[in-house]
Amino acid sequence: MDERKRVIEYFQRNGVLIQSEAVDFLIGLGDALDNSRKFLEGFDEKPLNVVFEDVKNFFDGNSDSKPLAGARRSREIKLEIIEDVTGKSSCEGTLSDFTNLFKDRYERLYQLLKKRQEMRNAIPIKNAQRREGDVSVIGIVNEIRRGKNSHILIEIEDESDSATIYIPDDLIDIASTIVEDEVIGIVGKGGRGGLIIARNIIWPDIPVNKKKHYADEDSYIAFVSDIHIGSKTFLEKEWKKFIKWINGEVGSERQREVARNVKYIIMPGDIVDGVGIYPGQENDLEIEDIYGQYEALAKEMSGIPEDIKIIMQPGNHDAVRPALPQPAFGKEVQDIFSDMNIIFAGNPCYMQIGEVDVLSYHGQSLQDFSTRIGVNQNDPATIMKSMLQRRHMAPIYGDSTPLAPEKKDYLLIERLPDIFVTGHIHTTAIDKYRGIVLINASTWQSQTDYQKMMDFSPDPAKVPIVNLKNSHVSLMDFSTHTPLFPLEV
């Protein structure tokens, strides 16, 4: 018998009718049946009916009847999906689709670059080619040519023309991190033949004075990524520790207090292991049917308290199209979780929780960036900073990350997030960049042979948690015998 039914039957046995909203309030307090008894015992003469205001006034005014130590706080913080591709995909893979995608990317990043002091005098490339002396141009990188003696020539283009940028020795290190298809600004000197000698390379970047947003009270988002259920290497024991903690059953008083105040869990992709994702995967699977994997996950997630809202996104192992941006799960998968408090979102997704903006992206392109800019893939925070500097999560077309040519570039970081979270590479990272909290959200899978070959170094069974009141990040570690909780990472 579920908790709601037990509460209603308890009041009925005592000859009292109770309003549905009053039942919700009691459930939100935690240990609803015990608090129902306390409520009725507080009356010399039992009421005939009970409404929401009755129970609220009773518990707000009676310090002896406050929620028990394991009870959850009931106040909800509004969540709104600001943007993802779900329901908006219209691409057919035509040449015009690709043209529209890159046109949208260029125009929006052009506007961001024009806000930079160094680029306020930028002119079209066609005009710059006719000018000798100081010029500033903005273009999309078409080609990068590396010659002898480490010389670099970069071809950029805008809607008017293309130009070759010569990179002098003092900019070689910076220029070595430029990637194809990103939009950059060049401050340089024009000359004959259309060649521009660069003096500075400008990315859109994040404003130093970015405004931060906070909640009014202590409330937390937990990040649970790359569960990979269905795999033989799914960490079931560690997952069950997490479920006990989120229910306030284990941990110190401080740890349980945080658990009581978790309002949202964001799951940024690879929630199951999938089928046929990499060579020889069938040897690693405990559950060979992908829908059976989602059913197993639903069973494991049934222990999460009902008042916690879950935002579930797909990743490259999930049952959606592999090309980015990915829409939310289809009806077949959503129906498996129909009795849970879940919002299904696309990948990537902007959402607003209270006043706090969250950008959640599974992170498929982390490996592409790693290869191109020379940063170890097991250092995702550094790569995420590079994404923010470029204001784009996956600029490179034709690399290992498949991109769908939508009319709008959903991988562009136009809206400034307060929290930027990724997954995919199975490590745990927490950092900040210009006021933006950066998180790579661990995994619930130990290392497979394929991951070892791909140089994945898992740091599993950890849950980063952000306090929306002050943006402090905590980390619950369920890989140990007793959950560890370093505060304010």
C-alpha positions in Angstrom: 0.0 0.0 0.0 1.5 3.4 -1.0 1.9 6.2 1.5 -0.9 8.4 0.2 -3.4 5.6 0.6 -2.2 4.8 4.1 -2.7 8.5 5.2 -6.2 8.7 3.7 -7.2 5.5 5.3 -5.8 6.6 8.7 -8.0 9.7 8.6 -11.0 7.7 7.4 -10.6 5.3 10.3 -10.8 8.3 12.6 -13.9 9.6 10.9 -12.1 12.5 9.3 -12.1 13.6 5.6 -8.8 15.1 4.4 -8.2 17.3 1.4 -5.9 16.0 -1.3 -3.5 19.1 -0.9 -3.3 18.4 2.9 -2.2 14.8 2.1 0.5 16.2 -0.2 1.7 18.5 2.5 2.0 15.6 5.0 3.8 13.4 2.5 6.2 16.3 1.9 7.1 16.5 5.6 8.3 12.9 5.5 7.0 10.0 7.7 3.5 11.1 6.7 1.7 8.5 8.9 3.5 9.5 12.0 2.9 13.2 11.4 -0.8 12.4 10.7 -1.1 10.9 14.2 0.6 13.9 15.7 -1.8 16.2 13.9 -5.0 14.4 15.1 -3.7 14.0 18.6 -3.3 17.8 18.8 -7.1 18.2 18.9 -9.3 17.7 21.9 -12.2 17.1 19.5 -11.4 15.7 16.1 -12.4 17.8 13.2 -14.9 16.5 10.6 -12.6 17.5 7.7 -9.1 18.7 7.3 -7.8 21.1 4.6 -4.3 22.2 3.5 -4.3 25.3 5.8 -5.1 23.2 8.8 -2.0 21.0 8.6 0.2 23.8 7.4 -0.7 26.0 10.3 -0.3 23.2 12.8 3.2 22.2 11.7 4.4 25.7 11.1 3.3 26.7 14.6 4.2 23.5 16.6 7.9 23.1 17.1 7.5 19.7 18.6 5.8 18.5 15.5 8.4 19.5 12.9 9.5 16.9 10.4 11.7 14.1 11.7 15.4 13.9 11.0 15.0 11.9 7.8 12.1 13.9 6.5 12.4 15.8 3.2 11.6 19.5 2.8 8.6 20.1 0.6 9.0 23.5 -1.0 9.4 23.2 -4.7 11.6 25.4 -6.9 10.3 26.1 -10.3 12.0 24.4 -13.3 11.7 25.5 -16.9 13.2 24.0 -20.0 14.6 27.1 -21.8 15.9 25.4 -25.0 16.6 22.1 -26.6 15.9 20.6 -30.0 13.0 18.4 -28.9 10.1 18.9 -31.3 12.0 21.4 -33.4 14.2 19.2 -35.6 13.6 19.9 -39.3 16.9 19.0 -41.0 17.0 16.6 -44.0 20.7 16.6 -44.5 20.6 18.8 -47.6 23.2 21.3 -48.7 20.9 24.2 -47.7 20.6 22.7 -44.3 24.3 22.8 -43.8 24.4 26.3 -45.2 21.7 27.4 -42.7 23.5 25.8 -39.8 26.9 27.6 -40.4 25.1 30.8 -41.3 23.3 30.8 -38.0 26.5 29.9 -36.1 28.5 32.7 -37.8 25.8 35.4 -37.3 25.2 34.7 -33.6 28.9 34.3 -32.7 29.7 37.4 -34.8 27.3 39.4 -32.5 29.1 38.0 -29.4 32.5 38.9 -30.8 31.4 42.4 -31.7 30.8 43.0 -28.0 34.5 42.5 -27.4 36.4 45.8 -27.1 39.0 44.5 -29.5 36.5 43.7 -32.2 34.3 46.8 -32.2 35.9 48.0 -35.4 35.7 44.7 -37.3 35.0 45.0 -41.0 34.0 42.5 -43.7 36.9 40.4 -45.0 36.4 41.7 -48.5 37.0 45.3 -47.3 40.0 44.2 -45.2 41.7 42.7 -48.2 41.8 46.1 -49.8 43.3 47.8 -46.8 46.9 48.1 -45.7 47.6 48.6 -42.1 45.5 47.8 -39.0 42.4 45.6 -39.6 40.0 43.6 -37.5 38.0 40.8 -39.1 35.6 38.0 -37.8 35.4 34.7 -39.7 34.6 31.1 -39.5 37.7 28.8 -39.7 37.7 27.0 -43.0 41.2 25.4 -43.0 44.3 25.2 -40.8 47.6 24.6 -42.6 50.7 23.8 -40.7 53.9 24.2 -42.6 57.6 23.8 -42.0 59.2 25.4 -39.0 55.8 25.2 -37.2 54.3 28.1 -39.3 50.5 28.2 -39.3 48.3 29.6 -41.9 44.6 29.8 -41.2 41.9 30.4 -43.8 38.8 32.2 -42.5 35.7 33.3 -44.3 32.6 35.4 -43.8 29.7 36.1 -46.1 31.7 38.6 -48.2 34.9 36.6 -48.9 37.8 34.6 -47.4 41.3 35.5 -46.2 44.5 33.8 -45.2 45.8 34.6 -41.8 49.5 34.3 -41.1 50.3 33.4 -37.5 53.6 34.9 -36.3 55.9 33.0 -33.9 54.6 34.8 -30.7 51.0 33.6 -31.4 51.9 30.0 -32.3 50.9 28.5 -28.9 47.5 30.2 -29.0 46.9 29.4 -32.6 47.7 25.8 -32.1 44.4 25.4 -30.2 42.2 26.8 -33.0 39.9 24.2 -34.5 38.0 24.0 -37.8 34.5 25.5 -38.0 34.8 27.8 -35.0 34.3 31.5 -35.3 37.2 33.8 -34.3 38.2 37.4 -34.4 41.6 38.5 -35.8 43.3 41.7 -35.1 46.1 42.2 -37.5 47.8 44.0 -40.3 46.6 43.9 -43.9 48.9 43.8 -46.9 49.1 43.0 -50.5 47.6 39.8 -51.8 44.9 39.6 -49.2 47.2 38.1 -46.5 46.5 39.3 -43.0 49.3 39.0 -40.4 47.7 38.3 -37.0 48.6 40.4 -33.9 45.9 38.9 -31.7 43.4 36.1 -31.8 40.0 36.8 -30.1 37.4 34.3 -29.0 33.9 35.3 -27.9 34.6 34.1 -24.3 32.6 34.7 -21.1 32.4 38.3 -19.7 34.5 38.8 -16.6 31.6 40.6 -14.9 29.0 37.9 -15.6 26.0 38.2 -13.3 25.4 35.3 -10.9 22.0 33.9 -10.0 21.1 32.2 -6.7 18.2 30.7 -4.9 16.7 32.2 -1.7 17.3 29.1 0.5 19.5 26.0 0.8 18.4 23.7 -2.0 20.5 21.3 -4.1 20.9 19.8 -7.5 22.5 16.4 -7.7 24.2 15.3 -10.9 24.1 11.6 -11.8 25.6 10.8 -15.2 26.6 7.7 -17.2 24.8 5.1 -15.2 25.3 2.5 -18.0 22.8 0.0 -16.5 22.7 -3.2 -18.6 26.5 -3.5 -18.5 28.2 -6.3 -16.5 30.3 -3.5 -15.0 27.4 -1.5 -13.6 28.2 -0.7 -9.9 25.0 -1.9 -8.3 26.3 -1.9 -4.7 27.5 1.7 -5.0 24.2 2.7 -6.6 22.2 1.3 -3.7 24.4 3.3 -1.3 23.4 6.4 -3.2 19.7 5.5 -3.0 20.0 5.0 0.8 21.7 8.4 1.2 19.2 10.3 -1.0 16.4 8.9 1.3 18.2 10.2 4.4 19.0 6.7 5.7 22.8 6.9 5.9 25.4 9.4 6.6 26.1 12.1 9.1 23.5 14.6 10.1 25.1 17.1 7.7 25.0 14.6 4.9 21.3 13.7 5.6 20.5 17.4 5.8 21.8 17.9 2.3 19.9 14.8 1.0 16.7 16.2 2.5 17.2 19.4 0.5 18.0 17.9 -2.9 15.2 19.2 -5.2 16.5 18.0 -8.6 18.6 15.3 -10.0 20.0 15.9 -13.5 21.0 12.9 -15.5 23.1 14.1 -18.5 23.0 11.0 -20.7 24.2 7.4 -21.1 21.7 6.2 -18.6 21.9 2.7 -20.1 24.7 0.9 -21.8 22.9 0.5 -25.1 23.5 -2.2 -27.7 26.0 -2.2 -30.6 27.7 1.0 -29.5 31.3 -0.3 -29.8 33.0 -3.5 -31.1 32.5 -6.5 -28.9 30.0 -4.8 -26.6 27.8 -7.9 -26.5 30.5 -9.6 -24.4 30.1 -6.8 -21.8 26.3 -6.8 -21.5 24.3 -8.2 -18.6 21.1 -7.2 -20.4 21.1 -7.6 -24.1 17.8 -5.9 -24.9 18.0 -2.1 -24.8 14.4 -1.7 -23.6 15.2 -4.3 -20.9 18.0 -2.0 -19.8 15.6 0.9 -19.4 13.2 -1.3 -17.5 16.0 -2.3 -15.2 16.9 1.4 -14.7 13.3 2.2 -13.8 13.4 -0.4 -11.1 16.7 1.0 -9.7 15.4 4.5 -9.8 12.1 3.6 -8.0 14.0 4.2 -4.7 14.5 7.9 -5.4 12.0 10.0 -3.3 9.0 11.0 -5.3 9.3 14.7 -4.5 12.7 14.9 -6.3 12.2 15.9 -9.9 14.6 14.1 -12.3 15.7 15.6 -15.6 16.7 12.8 -17.9 18.7 13.4 -21.1 20.1 11.0 -23.7 23.8 10.3 -24.6 25.6 8.4 -27.3 24.7 5.0 -25.7 20.9 5.8 -25.5 18.0 5.0 -27.8 17.9 8.2 -29.7 19.6 9.5 -32.9 23.4 9.6 -32.4 23.8 13.0 -34.2 23.8 16.2 -32.0 21.7 17.9 -31.0 19.7 14.9 -29.6 16.0 15.2 -28.9 14.4 13.8 -25.7 13.6 10.1 -25.4 10.7 9.0 -27.5 7.4 7.6 -26.1 8.6 4.0 -25.9 11.2 4.9 -23.4 9.2 7.6 -21.6 6.4 5.1 -21.0 8.8 2.9 -19.0 9.2 5.7 -16.5 5.6 6.9 -16.6 5.0 6.6 -12.9 8.1 8.7 -11.9 8.7 12.4 -11.4 10.8 12.8 -14.6 11.2 15.6 -17.1 12.6 14.3 -20.4 15.0 16.8 -22.1 17.2 16.9 -25.2 21.0 17.0 -25.3 22.2 19.6 -24.9 19.6 21.5 -22.8 19.3 24.8 -21.2 17.1 24.8 -18.1 16.3 27.4 -15.4 15.9 26.2 -11.9 14.5 29.1 -9.8 16.8 31.9 -11.1 19.7 29.6 -11.8 20.6 28.8 -15.4 21.9 25.3 -16.0 23.5 24.1 -19.3 23.5 20.3 -19.4 25.4 18.5 -22.2 26.4 14.8 -22.3 29.8 15.8 -23.8 30.4 13.7 -26.9 32.8 16.3 -28.3 35.1 16.3 -25.3 37.3 13.8 -27.0 37.4 15.8 -30.3 38.5 18.8 -28.3 41.1 16.7 -26.5 42.7 15.6 -29.7 42.6 19.0 -31.4 43.8 21.3 -28.6 46.1 18.9 -26.9 44.4 18.5 -23.5 44.1 15.1 -21.8 40.5 13.9 -22.1 40.6 12.9 -18.4 40.9 16.7 -17.7 37.4 17.7 -18.8 37.2 21.0 -16.8 40.0 22.4 -19.0 38.2 21.3 -22.1 34.9 22.8 -20.8 36.7 26.1 -20.3 37.8 26.0 -23.9 34.1 25.4 -25.0 33.1 28.4 -23.0 35.8 30.6 -24.5 34.6 29.6 -27.9 31.0 29.8 -26.8 30.4 26.5 -28.6 30.3 22.8 -27.4 31.0 21.0 -30.7 32.2 23.3 -33.5 34.2 20.7 -35.6 32.1 19.1 -38.3 33.3 15.8 -39.7 35.2 14.6 -36.6 34.1 11.7 -34.4 31.1 13.7 -33.0 28.2 13.5 -35.5 26.3 16.7 -36.0 22.9 17.1 -37.5 22.5 20.3 -39.7 19.6 21.9 -38.0 18.6 25.4 -39.0 19.6 26.7 -35.6 22.9 25.7 -34.0 21.9 24.2 -30.7 25.5 23.6 -29.6 26.2 27.3 -29.5 26.5 28.8 -26.0 24.6 32.0 -26.4 22.9 32.2 -23.0 25.3 32.3 -20.1 24.8 29.4 -17.7 25.5 29.5 -13.9 26.2 25.8 -14.0 27.7 23.9 -17.0 27.6 20.1 -16.6 28.9 17.3 -18.8 29.5 13.5 -18.6 30.6 11.0 -21.2 34.2 10.5 -20.2 33.4 8.8 -16.8 35.5 11.0 -14.6 34.7 13.5 -11.8 35.7 17.1 -12.2 34.7 20.3 -10.4 35.9 23.7 -11.2 34.8 27.3 -12.0 35.4 29.6 -14.9 34.5 33.3 -14.6 31.7 32.5 -12.1 30.4 29.5 -14.0 30.4 26.2 -12.0 31.9 23.4 -14.2 31.0 19.8 -13.4 31.8 16.5 -15.1 29.5 14.1 -13.4 31.3 10.8 -12.8 29.8 7.4 -13.8 28.3 4.2 -12.3 30.3 1.8 -14.4 33.8 0.4 -13.7 36.3 0.3 -16.6 35.7 -2.0 -19.5 38.4 -3.3 -21.8 37.2 -1.0 -24.5 37.4 2.0 -22.2 40.9 1.0 -21.3 41.8 0.9 -24.9 40.2 4.4 -25.4 42.2 5.7 -22.4 39.1 6.3 -20.2 40.2 6.5 -16.6 36.9 6.1 -14.7 36.3 7.9 -11.4 33.0 6.2 -10.5 30.2 6.4 -8.0 30.5 10.0 -7.1 27.7 12.6 -7.1 28.5 16.3 -7.4 25.9 18.5 -5.7 25.4 22.2 -6.1 23.8 24.4 -3.5 21.6 26.8 -5.4 21.8 29.4 -2.6 25.5 30.1 -2.9 26.8 27.9 -5.8 29.0 25.9 -3.5 29.7 22.4 -4.8 29.9 19.3 -2.6 30.8 15.8 -3.6 29.3 12.5 -2.3 31.6 9.6 -2.8 29.9 6.2 -2.8 32.9 4.2 -3.9 34.1 3.9 -0.3 32.7 1.7 2.5 31.2 4.8 4.2 30.0 7.6 1.9 32.5 10.5 2.0 31.4 14.1 1.7 34.0 16.8 1.1 32.3 20.1 1.4 32.6 23.2 -0.7 34.9 21.9 -3.4 
